[in-house]
Amino acid sequence: SPFHARVRWPKPSFMSWQTLDPERAWMTSYAFDKKGNQANSCAIKLREGELLVVCPPYKTSDADFAELERHGRPTAIVAPNPYHHLGVPEWTKRYPDAKRFASGATAARIAKKYPGVGAFEPLSKLEGVLPPDVVVLDPPGMRIPDVMVRVSTPSGWLWSFNDTVMNFPKLP
C-alpha cells in the first residue's frame, strides 16, 4: 500500500531488541512456529529500572534477555490476547517477581495451557503499576480480547497493537 511504502518499519528480526525510542520503548519480532510466522513484542520503560513487557517473546536467548535488561528489569508482563502465550512460561521463570496481567478470557486460556505459571491479575490492576503517560487499553466487546498500549515519548505517542491491527506487507 502507499502508506506502507512511506513508513519506515523496523526490520523484522528474530529477537534482538530494536529501539523505538532510546529512553522509553523497544520492540522485537520472534518466530512462533516452524513456518517462520512472526509476532511482535514491546518493552516500555515505566520508571528507572522497571519495564513493562507486552507479549513476552518465545524462546528468548540469554543474550536477548541481557540486551533488554540493559534498559531495566521486567516488573509487569502482559499477555495481550489468548493466542500470544508461548513466551509466558519462560518469562515467568526468568522474572518470578514480575506481575502478570491479562484479560479474563486470556488468563483462563493460559491457565489451561500452563497450569504451573500461576495467576494473572486483571488488566484493571495495571492502573496501580503504570505511570500516567503509559496506558494499556482493553477494548470492550471484542470476541477475542486484545490489548493496545500507548506510551508518551519526546517524539510523540507510540502505540502497540497485536492482532487488532495487522500489517500485510504483500496483499494476495
C-alpha positions, 0 to 999 in steps of 0.5 A: 500500500502507499502508506506502507511504502512511506513508513519506515518499519523496523526490520523484522528480526528474530529477537534482538531488541530494536529501539523505538525510542532510546529512553522509553520503548523497544520492540522485537519480532520472534518466530512462533512456529516452524513456518517462520510466522512472526509476532511482535513484542514491546518493552516500555520503560515505566520508571528507572529500572522497571519495564513493562513487557507486552507479549513476552517473546518465545524462546528468548536467548540469554543474550536477548534477555541481557540486551533488554535488561540493559534498559531495566528489569521486567516488573509487569508482563502482559499477555495481550490476547489468548493466542500470544502465550508461548513466551509466558512460561519462560518469562515467568521463570526468568522474572518470578517477581514480575506481575502478570496481567491479562484479560479474563478470557486470556488468563483462563486460556493460559491457565489451561495451557500452563497450569504451573505459571500461576495467576494473572491479575486483571488488566484493571490492576495495571492502573496501580503499576503504570505511570500516567503517560503509559496506558494499556487499553482493553477494548470492550466487546471484542470476541477475542480480547486484545490489548493496545498500549500507548506510551508518551515519548519526546517524539510523540505517542507510540502505540502497540497493537497485536492482532487488532491491527495487522500489517500485510506487507504483500496483499494476495 
